[in-house]
Amino acid sequence: MNQHLNLFKLQPVIQDTIIGVVLSGGQSSRMGQNKALLSRCTPNLKQVLHHSIDQSMLYFTCQQLVQAGVNKVIISGSSAIYTDEIIADIAFNLAVPVSRVSDEQEAQGPVGGIASVLTAQTLETLNILNRKARYLFVPVDLPLLQAMDLAQLIQAGNVNKRAAHFEKQPLPLFIYDVTQAQKALQQQRAKGDGSVWYLASLLRSLTLLAPEPNHWLNANTPQEWAHAQAMINSAD
């Protein structure tokens, strides 16, 4: 796996800025606690580390994005838990700029987070050395996420100059053209359809063959999280 990652690292899209966005603005009501701060450690190790941020789902997702080749990370969500200290720790450990963008409106789902980030970043995007930024949006509740899959998505989207996602899975979603995405979001708001699938259809997103299905295992409930933890521990 590391060899594959290195191959992607050897072929970065250096003319463009790739911004990775962690979508973590959900209410986590079914989980009963903030999914972003769940620890991927085994129970014994969790006690030793005292729930350190570098074992959290938030950090893990940021880490996979950086390993996939993004050169900036944005945490999308309005939670007060995402303190400046936590963001600074993640930025220091991963050696990339990390910032947070709050949702413009609460309870709008992933599309609300996508819209908030693109709105907030428009001016900054225009000032990044006159380069056009591309965005990769990833939810925070994928405990078996693989950087290699994200790198494939980035590469396919850039080569084809299109938005891209994997089949049967609208997220992660790579957005190639911010202007096109903003127009699509306006159309989406006008129709009142807040699904990521509808956004992907408006973007005429490229659909890639899905890699290992377990990589997209969602953990939205304590039962799903326990199942994911068992798979993580068995892999270790």
C-alpha positions in Angstrom: 0.0 0.0 0.0 2.8 2.4 0.8 4.3 1.8 -2.6 1.0 2.9 -4.2 0.9 6.0 -2.0 4.4 6.9 -3.0 3.5 6.6 -6.7 0.7 9.1 -6.2 3.0 11.4 -4.2 5.5 11.3 -7.1 2.8 12.7 -9.5 1.2 15.6 -7.6 -0.9 18.1 -9.4 1.6 20.9 -8.6 -0.1 23.6 -10.7 -3.2 23.5 -8.6 -4.0 23.7 -4.9 -5.8 20.7 -3.6 -7.9 21.5 -0.5 -9.2 18.6 1.6 -12.4 19.2 3.5 -13.5 17.1 6.5 -17.3 17.3 6.7 -18.0 17.1 10.4 -21.0 19.4 10.9 -23.6 16.6 11.6 -25.5 16.4 14.9 -24.2 12.8 15.6 -27.6 12.2 17.3 -27.6 8.4 16.5 -24.1 8.0 17.9 -24.8 9.9 21.0 -21.5 11.7 20.9 -19.4 13.8 18.5 -18.2 11.3 15.8 -15.2 13.4 15.0 -13.7 12.9 18.5 -14.3 9.1 18.6 -11.0 7.3 19.2 -9.7 4.7 16.7 -7.6 3.1 19.5 -8.2 -0.2 21.1 -9.8 0.2 24.6 -6.5 -0.5 26.4 -4.5 1.9 24.3 -7.3 4.5 24.6 -6.8 4.5 28.3 -3.1 5.2 27.9 -3.5 8.0 25.4 -6.3 9.7 27.4 -8.3 10.3 24.2 -5.5 12.3 22.5 -6.5 14.2 19.4 -4.1 12.3 17.2 -6.2 9.1 17.6 -9.5 10.8 16.9 -11.6 10.3 13.7 -11.1 14.0 13.0 -7.3 13.6 13.0 -7.4 10.3 11.1 -9.5 11.8 8.3 -7.2 14.8 8.0 -4.2 12.5 7.9 -5.7 10.4 5.1 -6.3 13.6 3.1 -2.8 14.8 3.6 -1.3 11.4 2.6 -3.5 11.5 -0.5 -1.8 14.7 -1.6 -3.9 17.7 -0.4 -1.8 20.7 0.7 -4.4 22.4 2.9 -7.2 21.0 5.2 -10.5 22.6 6.2 -12.6 21.3 9.0 -16.3 22.0 8.1 -18.6 22.2 11.1 -19.9 24.5 13.8 -18.9 22.5 16.9 -17.3 24.5 19.6 -15.2 21.4 20.4 -13.0 22.3 17.4 -10.9 24.7 19.4 -8.0 26.7 18.1 -5.7 24.4 20.1 -7.0 21.3 18.5 -6.7 22.8 15.0 -3.2 24.0 15.7 -2.2 20.5 17.0 -3.5 18.9 13.8 -1.7 21.5 11.6 1.5 21.0 13.5 1.4 17.2 13.4 0.5 17.0 9.7 2.6 19.9 8.6 -0.1 21.6 6.4 -2.3 24.6 7.0 -5.6 23.7 8.8 -8.6 25.9 9.3 -12.2 25.7 10.2 -15.3 26.9 8.4 -18.6 27.0 10.3 -21.8 26.0 8.6 -23.8 29.0 7.3 -27.0 27.2 8.4 -27.3 24.4 10.9 -28.8 21.0 10.0 -28.4 21.3 6.3 -26.4 18.0 5.9 -23.2 17.5 3.9 -24.4 19.8 1.1 -24.7 22.6 3.6 -21.1 22.1 4.6 -20.0 22.0 1.0 -21.8 25.3 0.2 -20.4 27.0 3.3 -16.8 26.1 2.6 -17.0 27.1 -1.1 -18.6 30.4 -0.1 -16.0 31.1 2.6 -13.1 30.2 0.4 -14.0 32.0 -2.8 -11.9 35.1 -2.2 -9.0 33.1 -0.7 -9.0 30.7 -3.7 -8.5 33.7 -6.0 -5.5 34.7 -4.0 -3.5 31.5 -3.9 -0.7 32.5 -6.3 -3.3 32.8 -9.1 -4.0 29.1 -9.0 -7.4 27.4 -9.1 -8.1 25.3 -6.0 -9.7 21.9 -6.3 -11.6 20.5 -3.4 -12.0 17.0 -2.0 -14.9 16.7 0.5 -14.8 13.7 2.9 -17.2 12.8 5.7 -15.7 12.3 9.2 -17.4 9.0 9.8 -15.4 6.6 7.6 -13.1 4.8 10.0 -11.6 2.5 7.3 -10.9 5.3 4.9 -7.8 4.8 2.7 -5.5 7.6 1.4 -4.8 5.6 -1.7 -8.5 5.7 -2.7 -8.6 9.4 -2.2 -5.5 9.9 -4.3 -7.2 7.9 -7.1 -10.2 10.3 -6.9 -8.0 13.4 -7.0 -6.0 12.1 -10.0 -9.1 11.0 -12.0 -10.8 14.3 -11.4 -7.8 16.3 -12.4 -7.0 14.2 -15.5 -10.6 14.4 -16.7 -11.2 18.0 -15.4 -14.5 16.9 -13.8 -16.0 16.3 -10.4 -15.6 12.7 -9.4 -16.9 10.2 -6.8 -17.0 6.4 -6.5 -20.0 4.4 -7.6 -22.8 3.9 -5.0 -21.0 6.5 -2.9 -21.5 10.2 -3.5 -19.0 11.0 -0.8 -16.0 11.5 -0.9 -16.7 14.1 -3.7 -13.9 15.7 -5.7 -14.9 19.2 -7.1 -12.7 20.3 -10.0 -14.5 23.6 -10.9 -15.6 25.8 -8.1 -17.6 28.1 -10.3 -19.5 25.2 -11.7 -20.1 23.9 -8.2 -21.5 27.2 -7.0 -23.9 27.4 -9.9 -25.0 23.8 -9.2 -25.6 24.6 -5.5 -27.8 27.5 -6.5 -29.8 25.2 -8.8 -30.0 22.7 -5.9 -31.3 25.3 -3.5 -33.9 26.4 -6.0 -35.2 22.9 -6.3 -35.1 22.2 -2.6 -33.2 18.9 -3.0 -30.4 18.7 -0.4 -28.9 15.4 -1.4 -25.3 14.9 -2.3 -26.4 12.6 -5.1 -28.4 15.4 -6.7 -25.4 17.7 -6.4 -23.2 15.1 -8.1 -25.7 14.7 -10.9 -25.7 18.5 -11.5 -21.9 18.5 -11.6 -22.1 15.6 -14.1 -19.6 13.9 -11.8 -17.3 11.2 -13.1 -18.1 7.9 -11.4 -15.2 5.6 -10.6 -15.3 1.9 -9.8 -15.4 1.5 -6.1 -12.4 0.0 -4.3 -12.8 -2.4 -1.3 -16.4 -1.9 0.0 -15.2 -1.9 3.7 -13.3 1.3 3.0 -16.6 3.1 2.9 -18.1 1.6 6.0 -20.1 4.4 7.8 -20.2 4.5 11.6 -23.3 6.4 12.6 -24.4 4.3 15.6 -22.6 2.7 18.5 -23.3 -0.7 16.9 -21.7 0.4 13.6 -18.8 1.9 15.5 -18.2 -1.3 17.5 -18.2 -3.3 14.2 -15.7 -0.8 12.7 -13.5 -1.0 15.8 -13.5 -4.8 15.5 -12.3 -4.6 11.9 -9.6 -2.1 12.8 -8.3 -4.3 15.6 -8.3 -7.4 13.4 -6.4 -5.6 10.7 -3.8 -4.6 13.3 
